[in-house]
Amino acid sequence: NITFSEAQFYPQTGPANFISYFPNEAPTLGVVSYTNLDGSKDIMCSDVVIANRAEAKTTEFKLEHKLAQFKFKVKAESASTNWGTITSLKLINQKNNAELTLSDRKLKFTGEETNSITIIENGTVTLKTTENGDEIGKAILVEAEKSSYEVEVTTSLQTTPAKITLSVVGKASTTYTILLTFKGKNIGSEGSIDAWAEGSG
């Protein structure tokens, strides 16, 4: 239920438009601005619901995720590895500001692609030959439908970061489990669609 600090009333004539969004930052001229997005916060928005004074009723909102969700798994191709343990894993080349336009419910990321989202930092993740990989870190929430996504990996034996382009489209409201396979001299990437991990943002 929504409770207003001051009582709100329908207009005497004509309809009233309702919309629900999260996080509920105050809009400026119909645009909600979000800053310093770090992959931990979801952004959701509903369609506009129209109601009027004569037909006042309980209004229900169906919120839609405006971001894509990434989960990561890792495995070693063989027991003998040149990589050691994973010390760092980041999604790089990210914008961390966004604007949600309420009139059309479109979310647009702004700024330069100079930021990163951390999945593992100062880690000691052991690579195993588990068939389906081992899940690492937390699910992250990212800009949807970018032209490409890239991660940067550092390990205890390979301190120069390795960069891997991910094989995912990144559609909004969709979760992708990304399996990174550490091979002899390179790292393979494979993406699959998974169930949304609630409570991640």
C-alpha positions in Angstrom: 0.0 0.0 0.0 1.1 3.6 -0.7 0.5 6.2 1.9 0.9 9.9 1.0 2.1 12.5 3.6 -0.7 14.7 2.4 -4.1 13.5 1.2 -4.3 13.2 -2.6 -7.6 13.6 -4.6 -8.7 12.8 -8.1 -9.3 15.8 -10.3 -12.9 17.0 -10.5 -13.1 16.1 -14.2 -10.8 14.0 -16.4 -8.5 11.1 -15.7 -5.5 10.8 -13.4 -2.4 9.0 -14.5 -0.5 6.7 -12.1 2.9 5.2 -12.5 5.1 3.3 -10.1 8.9 3.1 -10.3 11.9 2.1 -8.1 14.1 3.4 -6.7 11.8 6.3 -6.0 14.0 9.3 -6.5 12.1 12.6 -7.2 11.7 13.3 -10.9 12.7 16.6 -12.6 10.4 17.5 -15.5 9.3 13.8 -15.7 12.8 12.4 -15.7 14.3 10.4 -12.8 18.1 10.5 -12.5 20.2 7.8 -11.0 23.9 8.2 -10.2 26.8 6.0 -9.2 25.2 2.7 -10.2 27.5 -0.1 -9.1 25.5 -3.2 -10.1 23.8 -3.7 -6.8 20.7 -1.7 -7.4 17.7 -2.7 -9.6 15.7 -0.1 -11.6 12.0 -1.0 -12.2 9.0 0.8 -13.7 5.4 0.1 -14.4 3.1 1.0 -17.3 0.9 4.1 -16.8 -2.4 3.3 -15.2 -5.3 5.6 -15.9 -8.2 6.1 -13.5 -10.8 8.8 -12.8 -12.9 10.1 -9.9 -16.1 8.3 -11.0 -14.5 5.0 -11.3 -12.0 5.2 -8.4 -10.6 1.8 -7.6 -7.6 0.0 -6.2 -4.7 0.5 -8.6 -2.3 -2.4 -9.2 1.1 -1.9 -10.8 3.2 -4.5 -12.5 6.8 -3.4 -12.3 9.3 -4.4 -15.0 13.0 -4.8 -14.6 14.8 -2.2 -16.8 18.2 -3.8 -16.3 19.7 -7.2 -17.2 21.1 -9.5 -14.5 24.4 -11.3 -14.8 25.5 -14.3 -12.7 29.0 -15.8 -13.1 30.4 -19.3 -12.9 34.0 -20.4 -13.4 35.7 -23.7 -14.1 39.1 -25.1 -15.2 39.3 -27.1 -18.4 41.8 -29.4 -16.7 43.3 -30.0 -13.3 46.6 -28.6 -14.5 46.1 -24.8 -14.8 48.4 -21.9 -15.5 46.0 -19.5 -13.8 46.2 -20.2 -10.1 43.3 -18.6 -8.1 41.0 -15.8 -9.3 41.9 -12.6 -7.4 39.7 -10.1 -9.4 36.7 -10.2 -11.8 35.1 -7.0 -13.1 32.6 -6.0 -15.8 34.4 -3.1 -17.5 33.6 -0.2 -19.8 30.4 0.7 -18.0 28.4 3.9 -17.6 27.2 4.4 -14.1 24.6 7.1 -14.5 21.1 6.7 -16.0 17.9 8.6 -16.6 14.4 7.1 -16.5 11.8 9.0 -18.6 8.4 8.4 -17.1 6.4 9.4 -20.2 7.7 6.4 -22.2 9.3 4.3 -19.4 12.6 4.3 -21.2 15.9 4.0 -19.4 19.0 5.6 -20.9 22.5 5.3 -19.5 24.6 8.5 -19.6 28.3 9.5 -19.3 31.5 7.8 -20.4 32.1 4.1 -20.4 35.0 4.4 -18.0 33.5 2.6 -15.0 33.5 -1.0 -13.8 31.3 -3.3 -11.7 33.2 -5.6 -9.3 32.2 -9.2 -9.0 35.3 -10.4 -7.2 37.9 -8.3 -5.5 41.0 -9.4 -3.5 39.7 -13.0 -3.9 41.3 -16.4 -3.7 38.8 -18.4 -5.8 40.0 -21.9 -6.6 39.4 -23.1 -10.1 37.9 -26.6 -10.2 37.0 -29.0 -13.1 33.3 -29.0 -12.0 31.3 -29.9 -15.1 28.8 -27.0 -14.9 31.2 -24.6 -13.1 31.0 -23.0 -9.6 29.1 -19.9 -9.0 31.1 -16.9 -7.7 30.3 -13.5 -6.4 26.8 -12.0 -6.4 24.4 -11.3 -9.2 24.9 -7.9 -10.7 22.5 -5.6 -12.5 23.7 -4.0 -15.7 22.7 -1.7 -18.6 20.5 -3.7 -21.0 21.2 -4.3 -24.6 24.7 -2.9 -24.9 26.5 -3.6 -28.1 29.0 -5.8 -26.2 30.0 -6.7 -22.6 33.5 -7.4 -21.5 35.0 -8.7 -18.2 38.5 -8.3 -16.9 40.1 -11.2 -14.9 43.2 -11.2 -12.8 44.6 -14.4 -11.2 47.4 -15.2 -8.7 49.6 -16.6 -11.5 48.6 -14.2 -14.3 48.6 -10.7 -12.8 48.2 -8.9 -16.1 44.4 -8.6 -16.5 42.9 -10.8 -19.2 39.9 -9.3 -21.1 37.0 -11.5 -22.3 34.1 -10.5 -24.5 30.9 -12.1 -23.2 28.6 -14.0 -25.5 25.3 -12.5 -24.2 22.7 -10.1 -25.6 21.8 -8.6 -22.2 18.0 -8.1 -22.7 16.2 -6.2 -19.9 14.3 -8.3 -17.3 16.5 -11.3 -18.3 19.1 -13.2 -16.2 22.2 -14.6 -17.8 24.5 -17.2 -16.2 27.9 -16.7 -17.7 30.3 -19.6 -17.5 34.0 -18.7 -17.8 36.2 -21.7 -18.7 39.9 -21.2 -17.9 41.9 -23.1 -20.6 45.6 -23.6 -21.2 46.3 -20.1 -22.6 42.9 -18.4 -22.9 39.4 -18.1 -21.2 36.2 -19.1 -22.9 32.8 -17.5 -22.3 29.4 -19.2 -22.6 26.1 -17.6 -21.6 22.7 -19.1 -20.8 19.4 -17.7 -19.7 18.5 -18.4 -16.1 15.8 -17.5 -13.5 15.9 -14.0 -12.0 17.7 -14.0 -8.6 15.3 -12.0 -6.4 16.8 -9.8 -3.6 19.9 -9.0 -5.6 19.2 -5.3 -5.9 
